[in-house]
Amino acid sequence: MKVLLQKPILLMAVLCLPLWFIYGNFILAAVTSILIGMLVGMIRTLHQVTEAKKASAKSATPASSETPNDEPN
């Protein structure tokens, strides 16, 4: 299942056949599988970006620990 989430094109190909039997129309099944694959890909990417932001925020030093700039202008 993780492979299907990592490769949306593979998910589209796998979904196309069952949707073809459900709808009875290959064009509609192909369009639906493309939309579902794109949605899964976007959700996965959004999750990765959110996790990366959390990790970078956790590893960043807080602003209060930085030394102030006391040089006159």
ROLUMFI-418965 format. One record per residue: residue number from 1; residue in one letter; x, y, z negated of N, C-alpha, C in turn. Coordinates in steps of 0.001 Angstrom, whole numbers. Layout:
% residues N
<atom pos="NUM" code="A" n_X="X" n_Y="Y" n_Z="Z" ca_X="X" ca_Y="Y" ca_Z="Z" c_X="X" c_Y="Y" c_Z="Z"/>
...
//
This chain:
% residues 73
<atom pos="1" code="M" n_X="816" n_Y="-1198" n_Z="0" ca_X="0" ca_Y="0" ca_Z="0" c_X="859" c_Y="1261" c_Z="0"/>
<atom pos="2" code="K" n_X="2018" n_Y="1210" n_Z="-679" ca_X="2890" ca_Y="2381" ca_Z="-704" c_X="3433" c_Y="2697" c_Z="680"/>
<atom pos="3" code="V" n_X="3654" n_Y="1657" n_Z="1493" ca_X="4159" ca_Y="1878" ca_Z="2847" c_X="3134" c_Y="2655" c_Z="3659"/>
<atom pos="4" code="L" n_X="1860" n_Y="2337" n_Z="3477" ca_X="811" ca_Y="3059" ca_Z="4205" c_X="740" c_Y="4517" c_Z="3776"/>
<atom pos="5" code="L" n_X="1006" n_Y="4791" n_Z="2503" ca_X="987" ca_Y="6172" ca_Z="2036" c_X="2203" c_Y="6944" c_Z="2516"/>
<atom pos="6" code="Q" n_X="3317" n_Y="6253" n_Z="2731" ca_X="4529" ca_Y="6916" ca_Z="3191" c_X="4517" c_Y="7142" c_Z="4695"/>
<atom pos="7" code="K" n_X="3758" n_Y="6350" n_Z="5423" ca_X="3707" ca_Y="6459" ca_Z="6876" c_X="2256" c_Y="6637" c_Z="7326"/>
<atom pos="8" code="P" n_X="1801" n_Y="7884" n_Z="7430" ca_X="405" ca_Y="8126" ca_Z="7804" c_X="40" c_Y="7576" c_Z="9184"/>
<atom pos="9" code="I" n_X="1000" n_Y="7502" n_Z="10099" ca_X="695" ca_Y="6963" ca_Z="11429" c_X="348" c_Y="5485" c_Z="11327"/>
<atom pos="10" code="L" n_X="1030" n_Y="4759" n_Z="10476" ca_X="701" ca_Y="3350" ca_Z="10256" c_X="-683" c_Y="3220" c_Z="9636"/>
<atom pos="11" code="L" n_X="-1008" n_Y="4103" n_Z="8723" ca_X="-2347" ca_Y="4111" ca_Z="8119" c_X="-3414" c_Y="4360" c_Z="9182"/>
<atom pos="12" code="M" n_X="-3142" n_Y="5278" n_Z="10099" ca_X="-4087" ca_Y="5552" ca_Z="11174" c_X="-4312" c_Y="4316" c_Z="12040"/>
<atom pos="13" code="A" n_X="-3239" n_Y="3623" n_Z="12345" ca_X="-3356" ca_Y="2429" ca_Z="13183" c_X="-4135" c_Y="1328" c_Z="12469"/>
<atom pos="14" code="V" n_X="-3891" n_Y="1157" n_Z="11185" ca_X="-4579" ca_Y="114" ca_Z="10422" c_X="-6064" c_Y="449" c_Z="10251"/>
<atom pos="15" code="L" n_X="-6383" n_Y="1712" n_Z="10066" ca_X="-7777" ca_Y="2112" ca_Z="9876" c_X="-8597" c_Y="2093" c_Z="11168"/>
<atom pos="16" code="C" n_X="-7935" n_Y="2215" n_Z="12280" ca_X="-8655" ca_Y="2353" ca_Z="13539" c_X="-9504" c_Y="1124" c_Z="13863"/>
<atom pos="17" code="L" n_X="-8982" n_Y="-64" n_Z="13678" ca_X="-9718" ca_Y="-1281" ca_Z="14026" c_X="-10966" c_Y="-1488" c_Z="13174"/>
<atom pos="18" code="P" n_X="-10900" n_Y="-1417" n_Z="11840" ca_X="-12142" ca_Y="-1573" ca_Z="11065" c_X="-13172" c_Y="-474" c_Z="11345"/>
<atom pos="19" code="L" n_X="-12684" n_Y="749" n_Z="11548" ca_X="-13613" ca_Y="1825" ca_Z="11860" c_X="-14262" c_Y="1623" c_Z="13222"/>
<atom pos="20" code="W" n_X="-13541" n_Y="997" n_Z="14133" ca_X="-14089" ca_Y="704" ca_Z="15452" c_X="-15268" c_Y="-257" c_Z="15328"/>
<atom pos="21" code="F" n_X="-15126" n_Y="-1262" n_Z="14466" ca_X="-16225" ca_Y="-2194" ca_Z="14255" c_X="-17397" c_Y="-1531" c_Z="13523"/>
<atom pos="22" code="I" n_X="-17092" n_Y="-647" n_Z="12583" ca_X="-18152" ca_Y="27" ca_Z="11828" c_X="-18936" c_Y="980" c_Z="12727"/>
<atom pos="23" code="Y" n_X="-18221" n_Y="1828" n_Z="13479" ca_X="-18892" ca_Y="2820" ca_Z="14305" c_X="-19363" c_Y="2264" c_Z="15642"/>
<atom pos="24" code="G" n_X="-18676" n_Y="1257" n_Z="16162" ca_X="-19001" ca_Y="737" ca_Z="17491" c_X="-18528" c_Y="1661" c_Z="18600"/>
<atom pos="25" code="N" n_X="-17647" n_Y="2576" n_Z="18269" ca_X="-17155" ca_Y="3555" ca_Z="19235" c_X="-15676" c_Y="3785" c_Z="18936"/>
<atom pos="26" code="F" n_X="-14817" n_Y="3467" n_Z="19912" ca_X="-13387" ca_Y="3578" ca_Z="19674" c_X="-12936" c_Y="5024" c_Z="19509"/>
<atom pos="27" code="I" n_X="-13482" n_Y="5930" n_Z="20297" ca_X="-13074" ca_Y="7334" ca_Z="20224" c_X="-13382" c_Y="7912" c_Z="18847"/>
<atom pos="28" code="L" n_X="-14570" n_Y="7655" n_Z="18363" ca_X="-14956" ca_Y="8148" ca_Z="17034" c_X="-14083" c_Y="7512" c_Z="15949"/>
<atom pos="29" code="A" n_X="-13774" n_Y="6230" n_Z="16091" ca_X="-12912" ca_Y="5553" ca_Z="15120" c_X="-11505" c_Y="6134" c_Z="15142"/>
<atom pos="30" code="A" n_X="-10982" n_Y="6420" n_Z="16317" ca_X="-9639" ca_Y="6986" ca_Z="16428" c_X="-9578" c_Y="8379" c_Z="15807"/>
<atom pos="31" code="V" n_X="-10576" n_Y="9202" n_Z="16092" ca_X="-10602" ca_Y="10559" ca_Z="15528" c_X="-10719" c_Y="10499" c_Z="14009"/>
<atom pos="32" code="T" n_X="-11587" n_Y="9631" n_Z="13508" ca_X="-11755" ca_Y="9502" ca_Z="12060" c_X="-10478" c_Y="9001" c_Z="11398"/>
<atom pos="33" code="S" n_X="-9820" n_Y="8029" n_Z="12004" ca_X="-8581" ca_Y="7517" ca_Z="11414" c_X="-7474" c_Y="8564" c_Z="11445"/>
<atom pos="34" code="I" n_X="-7435" n_Y="9375" n_Z="12474" ca_X="-6454" ca_Y="10469" ca_Z="12531" c_X="-6719" c_Y="11476" c_Z="11417"/>
<atom pos="35" code="L" n_X="-7959" n_Y="11844" n_Z="11233" ca_X="-8294" ca_Y="12798" ca_Z="10173" c_X="-7982" c_Y="12244" c_Z="8789"/>
<atom pos="36" code="I" n_X="-8301" n_Y="10981" n_Z="8560" ca_X="-8004" ca_Y="10362" ca_Z="7255" c_X="-6496" c_Y="10276" c_Z="7044"/>
<atom pos="37" code="G" n_X="-5749" n_Y="9910" n_Z="8075" ca_X="-4289" ca_Y="9841" ca_Z="7962" c_X="-3667" c_Y="11193" c_Z="7675"/>
<atom pos="38" code="M" n_X="-4175" n_Y="12232" n_Z="8337" ca_X="-3665" ca_Y="13579" ca_Z="8081" c_X="-3994" c_Y="14031" c_Z="6665"/>
<atom pos="39" code="L" n_X="-5193" n_Y="13727" n_Z="6202" ca_X="-5588" ca_Y="14096" ca_Z="4837" c_X="-4702" c_Y="13397" c_Z="3808"/>
<atom pos="40" code="V" n_X="-4457" n_Y="12114" n_Z="3996" ca_X="-3592" ca_Y="11369" ca_Z="3075" c_X="-2179" c_Y="11940" c_Z="3101"/>
<atom pos="41" code="G" n_X="-1674" n_Y="12270" n_Z="4282" ca_X="-337" ca_Y="12855" ca_Z="4390" c_X="-234" c_Y="14197" c_Z="3694"/>
<atom pos="42" code="M" n_X="-1260" n_Y="15037" n_Z="3856" ca_X="-1242" ca_Y="16349" ca_Z="3203" c_X="-1333" c_Y="16230" c_Z="1688"/>
<atom pos="43" code="I" n_X="-2170" n_Y="15328" n_Z="1206" ca_X="-2284" ca_Y="15138" ca_Z="-245" c_X="-975" c_Y="14610" c_Z="-816"/>
<atom pos="44" code="R" n_X="-335" n_Y="13686" n_Z="-115" ca_X="935" ca_Y="13131" ca_Z="-584" c_X="2015" c_Y="14217" c_Z="-617"/>
<atom pos="45" code="T" n_X="2080" n_Y="15045" n_Z="414" ca_X="3062" ca_Y="16122" ca_Z="455" c_X="2812" c_Y="17142" c_Z="-649"/>
<atom pos="46" code="L" n_X="1560" n_Y="17482" n_Z="-875" ca_X="1220" ca_Y="18412" ca_Z="-1950" c_X="1628" c_Y="17850" c_Z="-3307"/>
<atom pos="47" code="H" n_X="1425" n_Y="16563" n_Z="-3505" ca_X="1829" ca_Y="15920" ca_Z="-4758" c_X="3352" c_Y="15973" c_Z="-4923"/>
<atom pos="48" code="Q" n_X="4095" n_Y="15725" n_Z="-3851" ca_X="5550" ca_Y="15773" ca_Z="-3923" c_X="6048" c_Y="17182" c_Z="-4232"/>
<atom pos="49" code="V" n_X="5439" n_Y="18190" n_Z="-3615" ca_X="5841" ca_Y="19574" ca_Z="-3862" c_X="5556" c_Y="19962" c_Z="-5314"/>
<atom pos="50" code="T" n_X="4400" n_Y="19552" n_Z="-5820" ca_X="4045" ca_Y="19846" ca_Z="-7207" c_X="5020" c_Y="19184" c_Z="-8167"/>
<atom pos="51" code="E" n_X="5360" n_Y="17932" n_Z="-7914" ca_X="6319" ca_Y="17233" ca_Z="-8774" c_X="7695" c_Y="17887" c_Z="-8710"/>
<atom pos="52" code="A" n_X="8113" n_Y="18341" n_Z="-7534" ca_X="9416" ca_Y="19002" ca_Z="-7398" c_X="9429" c_Y="20328" c_Z="-8157"/>
<atom pos="53" code="K" n_X="8321" n_Y="21065" n_Z="-8106" ca_X="8247" ca_Y="22326" ca_Z="-8849" c_X="8319" c_Y="22084" c_Z="-10344"/>
<atom pos="54" code="K" n_X="7628" n_Y="21041" n_Z="-10815" ca_X="7665" ca_Y="20716" ca_Z="-12236" c_X="9079" c_Y="20327" c_Z="-12657"/>
<atom pos="55" code="A" n_X="9757" n_Y="19551" n_Z="-11839" ca_X="11110" ca_Y="19108" ca_Z="-12167" c_X="12086" c_Y="20286" c_Z="-12170"/>
<atom pos="56" code="S" n_X="11937" n_Y="21194" n_Z="-11204" ca_X="12847" ca_Y="22339" ca_Z="-11163" c_X="12557" c_Y="23313" c_Z="-12296"/>
<atom pos="57" code="A" n_X="11301" n_Y="23450" n_Z="-12685" ca_X="10964" ca_Y="24330" ca_Z="-13803" c_X="11467" c_Y="23753" c_Z="-15119"/>
<atom pos="58" code="K" n_X="11432" n_Y="22440" n_Z="-15214" ca_X="11891" ca_Y="21792" ca_Z="-16439" c_X="13407" c_Y="21880" c_Z="-16573"/>
<atom pos="59" code="S" n_X="14136" n_Y="21807" n_Z="-15444" ca_X="15589" ca_Y="21832" ca_Z="-15506" c_X="16160" c_Y="23247" c_Z="-15526"/>
<atom pos="60" code="A" n_X="15359" n_Y="24244" n_Z="-15168" ca_X="15836" ca_Y="25628" ca_Z="-15155" c_X="15994" c_Y="26142" c_Z="-16584"/>
<atom pos="61" code="T" n_X="16965" n_Y="27011" n_Z="-16769" ca_X="17175" ca_Y="27593" ca_Z="-18090" c_X="16170" c_Y="28700" c_Z="-18314"/>
<atom pos="62" code="P" n_X="15702" n_Y="28880" n_Z="-19515" ca_X="14748" ca_Y="29956" ca_Z="-19778" c_X="15391" c_Y="31328" c_Z="-19625"/>
<atom pos="63" code="A" n_X="14605" n_Y="32320" n_Z="-19278" ca_X="15117" ca_Y="33667" ca_Z="-19038" c_X="15639" c_Y="34310" c_Z="-20311"/>
<atom pos="64" code="S" n_X="15134" n_Y="33925" n_Z="-21470" ca_X="15572" ca_Y="34544" ca_Z="-22719" c_X="17000" c_Y="34157" c_Z="-23089"/>
<atom pos="65" code="S" n_X="17526" n_Y="33073" n_Z="-22531" ca_X="18871" ca_Y="32639" ca_Z="-22865" c_X="19926" c_Y="33321" c_Z="-22006"/>
<atom pos="66" code="E" n_X="19499" n_Y="34076" n_Z="-20987" ca_X="20454" ca_Y="34758" ca_Z="-20141" c_X="20991" c_Y="35986" c_Z="-20863"/>
<atom pos="67" code="T" n_X="22215" n_Y="36345" n_Z="-20555" ca_X="22801" ca_Y="37515" ca_Z="-21191" c_X="22296" c_Y="38757" c_Z="-20493"/>
<atom pos="68" code="P" n_X="21933" n_Y="39775" n_Z="-21234" ca_X="21415" ca_Y="41002" ca_Z="-20614" c_X="22540" c_Y="41782" c_Z="-19936"/>
<atom pos="69" code="N" n_X="22179" n_Y="42536" n_Z="-18954" ca_X="23139" ca_Y="43372" ca_Z="-18247" c_X="23180" c_Y="44738" c_Z="-18916"/>
<atom pos="70" code="D" n_X="24238" n_Y="44982" n_Z="-19687" ca_X="24352" ca_Y="46212" ca_Z="-20446" c_X="25260" c_Y="47256" c_Z="-19796"/>
<atom pos="71" code="E" n_X="25576" n_Y="47068" n_Z="-18549" ca_X="26441" ca_Y="48038" ca_Z="-17871" c_X="25657" c_Y="49290" c_Z="-17540"/>
<atom pos="72" code="P" n_X="26257" n_Y="50465" n_Z="-17763" ca_X="25548" ca_Y="51710" ca_Z="-17408" c_X="25504" c_Y="51880" c_Z="-15903"/>
<atom pos="73" code="N" n_X="24472" n_Y="52561" n_Z="-15448" ca_X="24335" ca_Y="52772" ca_Z="-14002" c_X="25105" c_Y="53950" c_Z="-13566"/>
//
